[in-house]
């Protein structure tokens, strides 16, 4: 066998090995991305399972952080069937959060005497969190404000 043929054969084998290494690296990257997506999906499931408990504690910063984690998680997992309705649920949770912020602003503006009564109303509203209860809650806030004047 000539030297040229040996070099040509070695070059061909090397090219084949490089192509195999490139393919292995591509597969490894896809596996790492899939693993990351699975971790994110697990965290997202946990956040969705615990979000009601977070709302019940009335810790607005923790609620905001949880909703932000859910938003980021939904963006990362993409079109996973398990989270098909996740965006709609997140929208509803953000609406509740905004209502809680509005109520908290009312209590702060009303001053400390209103805070305890307001917290009872806020807790009731958070527990029921039905849209139909918003009018009842607003009436309860107005009645409480009149009593404390």
C-alpha positions in Angstrom: 0.0 0.0 0.0 1.4 3.4 -0.9 1.9 6.2 1.5 -0.7 8.4 -0.2 -3.3 5.6 0.2 -2.5 5.3 3.9 -2.8 9.0 4.4 -6.0 9.1 2.5 -7.5 6.2 4.5 -6.4 7.9 7.8 -8.0 11.1 6.7 -11.3 9.3 5.8 -11.3 7.6 9.2 -10.6 10.8 11.0 -13.4 12.6 9.2 -15.8 9.8 10.2 -14.7 10.1 13.8 -15.2 13.8 13.8 -18.7 13.4 12.4 -19.5 10.9 15.1 -18.1 13.2 17.8 -20.2 16.1 16.5 -23.3 13.9 16.5 -22.6 12.7 20.0 -22.2 16.3 21.2 -25.6 17.2 19.5 -27.3 14.3 21.3 -25.7 15.3 24.6 -26.9 18.9 24.2 -30.5 17.7 23.4 -30.4 15.4 26.5 -29.2 18.3 28.7 -32.0 20.5 27.4 -34.6 17.8 27.9 -33.3 17.3 31.5 -33.5 21.0 32.1 -37.1 21.1 30.8 -38.1 18.2 33.0 -36.6 20.0 36.1 -38.5 23.2 35.2 -41.7 21.3 34.6 -41.3 19.6 38.0 -40.8 23.0 39.7 -43.7 24.5 37.8 -46.0 21.6 39.0 -44.9 22.3 42.6 -45.6 26.1 42.2 -49.1 25.4 40.8 -49.8 22.9 43.6 -48.7 25.4 46.3 -50.0 28.7 44.9 -53.2 28.6 46.9 -51.3 28.1 50.1 -49.0 31.0 49.1 -52.1 33.2 48.5 -53.6 32.2 51.9 -50.5 33.5 53.7 -51.2 37.0 52.3 -47.4 37.6 51.7 -47.6 39.8 48.6 -43.8 39.5 47.9 -44.0 35.7 48.0 -47.1 35.7 45.9 -45.3 37.9 43.3 -42.2 35.7 43.3 -44.3 32.6 42.9 -46.2 34.1 40.0 -43.0 35.2 38.4 -41.6 31.6 38.8 -44.7 30.2 37.2 -44.5 32.7 34.3 -40.8 31.8 33.7 -41.5 28.1 34.0 -44.3 28.3 31.4 -42.0 30.1 29.0 -39.4 27.4 29.4 -41.5 24.3 29.2 -43.3 25.5 26.0 -46.1 23.4 24.7 -46.0 20.5 27.3 -49.5 19.1 27.3 -49.6 19.0 31.2 -49.4 22.8 31.2 -51.8 23.4 28.3 -54.1 25.7 30.5 -51.2 27.1 32.4 -51.2 30.5 30.8 -54.9 31.0 31.5 -54.5 29.9 35.1 -51.6 32.2 35.5 -53.7 35.1 34.1 -56.4 34.3 36.7 -53.9 34.2 39.5 -52.3 37.5 38.4 -55.8 39.0 38.4 -56.3 37.8 42.0 -52.9 39.2 42.9 -53.8 42.6 41.5 -57.1 42.6 43.4 -55.1 41.9 46.6 -52.7 44.7 45.8 -55.7 47.0 45.3 -57.2 46.0 48.6 -53.9 46.4 50.4 -53.6 49.9 49.0 -57.1 50.7 50.4 -56.1 49.5 53.8 -52.9 51.5 53.8 -54.7 54.6 52.7 -57.4 54.1 55.4 -54.8 53.9 58.1 -54.0 51.5 60.9 -57.5 51.3 62.6 -58.8 49.8 59.3 -56.0 47.4 59.0 -57.4 44.7 61.3 -60.9 44.8 59.9 -59.5 44.9 56.4 -57.3 41.9 57.0 -60.4 39.9 58.0 -62.2 40.9 54.9 -59.1 40.3 52.7 -58.7 36.8 54.2 -62.3 36.0 53.5 -62.0 37.3 49.9 -58.7 35.4 49.3 -60.4 32.2 50.6 -63.4 32.5 48.4 -61.7 34.3 45.5 -64.8 34.3 43.4 -65.5 37.1 41.0 -69.1 37.3 42.3 -67.8 38.1 45.8 -66.0 41.3 44.8 -69.2 43.5 45.2 -69.9 42.0 48.6 -66.4 42.6 49.7 -66.4 46.2 48.4 -69.7 46.8 50.4 -68.1 45.2 53.5 -65.1 47.5 53.2 -67.3 50.6 52.9 -69.3 49.5 55.9 -66.2 48.9 58.0 -64.9 52.4 57.0 -68.1 54.0 58.1 -68.0 52.2 61.5 -64.4 53.4 62.1 -65.1 57.1 61.4 
